[in-house]
Amino acid sequence: MARYGKRLIQFGVAGVLVWAIFYFKIISVRDIVGLTQYPYPLLFFCLCMGVLYILSSVRWYLLLSCQDIAPSFGQTFRITYIGSFWASTLLGGMASEFSRAYMLFRQVPGCKRKGGISILVDKIASLAALLLWVSACVIIKFDLIVNSPLFISVCVFLAIGSVFFVIFIGMLVVNKRRLGVSKWIEERYPNNAIASHVLLIMDSIYYYRSSPKILLCVFAISVFNQAIMIFILYQLGVLLNSYMTFNDIGISGPVTILLNMMPISPGGLGVGEVCFAQVNAMLNASSSMQVSGSVFLTYRILSIVTSLPAVIFLFRRR
C-alpha cells in the first residue's frame, strides 16, 4: 500500500510540475511541434539515441564479463534497453539501475553481489564522465561563471562528481591490500556477518583493480555517451534558434541529468525541464527559458520514443 501511495505522490508531483512549466511558459508546444518540419535531423537524433543504448550495453557487458558473469551481450542489451525504458517513463530516480539488477538476478541468481557491484561501477563511471565534461566547460567559461549565482550550484556538483571520480581513479591505482583495510576488518571482526559482506564486496571491486584496461575503456565509453547527449541537446537548440552555446550545454546538460535522477516525479518529468531552463538562463542572459525547456522536453520525448520498443522484450517469456 505504501508503494502505491509513493507512486501516487510522484504522479501528483509530476502533474503539478507539468502544469507549472506550461503556466509559467517554461516550454512552448508550438516550438516542439515545429520541430516536425525537420524529420531527417530528428531521425538522426533517434539513431544517436540508439547508439547510446548500444554503448551503454557494451560498457555494462565489459564490467559483467570482468567478473565472469554469464549473460550474453544480447541478454545484456535487452536488460539495459528495458532499464532505459523504465528510466524515461514511469519510474524516477535510479529506475534503470534497480530494473537492471532485478532482471539480472532473475537470469543469474547466484551473482547478486557481483552483479550489484557491476551496476555500481557502471554508475560511478557514468557520473565521473559527467564531472569531466562539466569541469572542462567550467574552465573555459570560468570568468563568466565565477560572478554568477550559478557558481555555488556548479561547485556543489563538482564536489559530488569529484567523489565519484576519486573512487573510480582509486579503483585503477590503489591496491586494497596495500591500504590494509581488508586485513584490519578480518582481524577485528572475524565472525561478523556484516563484516563478511563488506569483505565480499571489496573482493568483487578488486576484480576491476586487476583489469585497468577494462575500466579505462568503460570510462571512455561513458565520456563518449555524455558527448552524444550534449550534442543532441545542442543541435535541438540550434533547430529552435536558441542562444545556447556548446559550452553552456556542457554545463547545464550534465547538471540537469544529475538532478533529473532525483525520485521526485516519474522519470524526472518537469524537474529536468525547469532545471535545464533555469541553468541556461543563468549561464546566458540571452537564452530563452521557454526554448531551453522545450529543448529538454524534446530530448525526453526522443528518449521515450526510442526506448518504447523495449516493451516487446517485456512481453517475451524469456
N, C-alpha and C positions, 0 to 999 in steps of 0.2 A: 504493500500500500504506500509506503514511504517513497518507493521508487517511482510510482506513478505520480505521486504528489510532486516530486522533484521535476519530472518531465513536464507536468502541467505548469509549474512555475517558470521553467525555461521557455516554454512556448508563450506564456503570458508576457515574459520579458521581451521575447523576440517580437511579439505583436506591438508592444509599446515602442520598441526601438524602430520598427518598420514605420509605424505611424509618425514617429518623430522625424525620421530622415525625409519623409515626404512633406510633413508640415513645415519644417524649418528649411526646406528646399536644399537638402544636402545631396540629393540625387535628382536627375532630370530624366523622366521616362522618354521624353522626346529625343534627347541625345542618345539614349540607349537604343531606341527603335531606329534612329537614324543610322546606326552602325550597320544595319542590314543592307545598306547600299554598298557595302564593302565585303561581298561574300568571299572573295579569294583571300584577303588578309585574315578574315575570321576563320576560314578553313585552315590556313597556315598556323594560326594560333592553336587550333584544336590539335593539329599534328604535333605542335610543340608540347602540348599537354600530354599527348601520348608518349612522347619521348621522356617526359618527366616520370611517368608511371613505369616505363621500362627501366630507366636508370635507377629508380628507387628500388625496383625488384632486384636488379643486378647488385646493388650495394648491400641489400639485406642478405642476398644469396651468398655473397662472399663471406659475410660475417657468420652465417649459419654453417657453411662448409668448413670454416676455420675450426669449428668445434665438432665436426663430423656428425652433424645433424642431418637426418635422412631426406627431407623434401627435395624433389627435383626443382629445376628452375621453373618449369611450368606451374607446379604447385605454389612455389614462392610468388610467382607473378599473380596467380589468381587470388592468393591471400592478400597481397599488397594492394591489388586493384579493388577488391571488396572493401578493404580498410579505407582506401581513398574515397570510395562512395559514401561510407558512413560518416567520414570526417567532414564531407562537404554538404551533407544533407541533414539528417536527423540529430545525430549526436554531436555534442560540443566537446571542447577540451581536448583530451587525449584519446578521442574515439578511435583513431586509426591504430594506435598502439594497443589499446585494450582488445579491439576486434582481431588484430593480428595474433595477439597472444592466445586468445580463445580458440581460434581456428588452428593455430599451430599445435596447441596442446591436445586438441582432439585428434589431429593426424599423427602426432608423435607423442604419445602420453608420457614417455619416460624422459622427456627433455625439458621439463618445465623450468628448471633453474637455468640451464644453458640457453634455452630459447628466450627466457626473460632477459638475460644478460645481453643477448644479441640485439634485442629490441632497444634496450637501454643504450648500448654503444651506438646503435644506429641513430638514435635521437640526439645523443651527445655530439656526434659528428655533424648532424644537420644544424644544430644550434651553434656549434663552433664555426661553421661556414657562414652563418648569418652574421656572427660577430666580425668575421674577416671583411665581409662586404661593407658593413656599416663603418668599421674602422677606417677602411680605405677612403670611403666617400667623406667621412668627417674630416680627415686630414686635408682633403682637397678644399673643403668648404669651411675650415675651422675659423677663419677670420670673420665669416658671416654668422656662424652658429654661436660663437662664444658670447655674443651680446644678445642672443635670442632667449626668450622664455623657454624654448625647447631644449636649451643646453642641459639643464638638470635632468630632464627625462632621458636624453640621449646618454648622459653619464651613467644613469641607473641601468639602462640597457647594456651599456658596455661593461659595467661591473658584473651584471648577471652573466653575460656572454663570456666574460673572462674566466669565470669559474669553470664553465664547461670546456673552454679552450685549454685551460691549465690541466684539467682532468684528462682530456684527450692527449695532450702532449706528454703528460706523465705516464700514460699507458705505453707510449713509444720509448721513453728513455729511462724509466725508473723500474728497477727490479724489486718486486715485493719482498723478497728475502733480504735484499740489501737494507731495506728500511727496518727490518726486524719486527714488523707488525704481526705477521703470521706466527712467528716463534713466540712472541710475547703473549698472544691470545692462547696459543696451545699450552703454554706453561701455566698461565694464570687461571684459565677456565678449561681444564682438560675434559670435563664431562658435562659441560653446559650445552644445552640444546641450541640456544640462540647463538652461542659462540661457534658451534659446529656449522650452522647455516652461514654465518659470516665467512668462515674459512672456505666453505664450498663456493660461495660467491666470488671470493678473492681468487680461488683456483680457476674459476671459469673466466674471470677477467684476465688472468695470467696467460691464458691461451693466446690472447691477442697480443700480449707483450712478445710472444715468440714469433709473431708474424707481422713485423712492422710494415712490410710492403703492402700487405692487405689493408692495414689501417690507413696508410698514405693514399692508396687507391680509393678507399671508401671516402676519405676526406676530399679528394679531388672530385669525385662524383658529386658530393654534397655542394661544393663550390660551384660546379657547373650547373647543378639543379637550380641554385639560387640565382645564377646568372640568367637562366631561361625565364624564371619568374619575373625578375626585374625587367628583362627585355619585353615580355608580353605587356606588363603594366605600362611601360614607357611608350610602346607602339600604340596601345589603346589611347593613351593621352594625346599622341600625335594625331590620330584619326579624329579626336574630338577637339582639336585645335587648342590644347591646353598649353600653359606656360611652364609646365614641369620639365626640368632637365633630367638627364640620366642620373646625375649625382643626387638630385632630390629624391628620385625613386629609389636609389640605392640606400637611402636612409629611411625614408617613410615606408617602403615595402617590407623590409625585414622587421622593423618595429611593429608594424601592423600585423604581420604574420604571427609574431610572438604574442601580442595581445589578443589576437583572434582565437588563440588556443585556450583562452580562459573559459571555463564552463559556465558562461553567463546565459547564453542562448544557444539553440540548436545550430551547430556549425559556425557559431560566432556571428550569426546574421544580425546586422545592424551595428555590432561592435566594430567590425573591420571597416565598414564604410565611414562611420563617424571618425574613427581614429585616423584613417588614411587622409580624409579631407582636412582634418584639423592639423595634422603634422605638416602636410604640404602647404597649408596656409601660413604656418609659422616659418617654414623654410623659404617661401617665396611669396611676397606680398601680392604679386600679380596673379598668383594661382587662384583659380575659382574653386571654392569648396564644392559647388554643385557639380562641376566637371570631375573633380577628384573623386567624389563619392560615386559618380556614375561609372568611372573607370574601374573602381574596385568591385562594384556590384556586377559589372560586365565580366570581370575576371572570375567572380564567384559563379556566375551563370555558366561560363565556359567550363569551369571545374565540374559543375553538376552534370552538364550535358555530356561531357567526355567520360565521366565515371559512371553514367547511368547504365551502360551495357553490363556492368558488373552484376546487375540484378539477375542476369542469365545464370551466372555461377551460383547465386544464392538458391536457385530452384533446382540445381543439379544435386542429385543424391550424394555424389562423391564429395 
